Amino acid sequence: MLQEKETQMITNWIHKFRVLAATASFLCVMLPGIGITAQEQIVPVVDGHLGGCSADFTVTDKNHVPLYDAKIDVTIRYGFLGLRKMSLQVGTNSDGRARVAGLPDKSNKTFHFEITSGMMSKTVSMNTSDRCDADFEVVLEEE
């Protein structure tokens, strides 16, 4: 009788082990196809603290490969007669993305963003009286 119970316990243990092994194998095979991806990159942001407008950038080369650490520069003139001046710069992440926030929303001025990476550069413009939040897809090519 004791031997029968021991045999039954061993059989149950083997069955549980097989189920666990099969489940682990299934998960190892199926999880990559479900869409588990690496954590999304944090988008670098520079904030001028002058208003609620912003500009989002995605910078790529001519082959649409994201450019890491492409520099985005903008100079903002503000205050009485535009006598105050602030220069902002932000670099893109590995996805080629960056954001300039805190742009003045009650400004009739056009902001010129200079995007550079190595020998490549491009200028894009934005007037916050026309649109407060803008998305720019910038393709840099060598000149």
Secondary structure, DSSP 8 states (H G I E B T S, - for coil): -HHHHHHHHHHHHHHHHHHHHHHHHHHHHHHHHHT---------EEE--S-SEEEEEEEEETT--B-TT-EEEEEEEESGGG-EEEEEEEE--TTSEEEEEEE-SS---EEEEEEEETTEEEEEEEETTT-SEEEEEEEE---
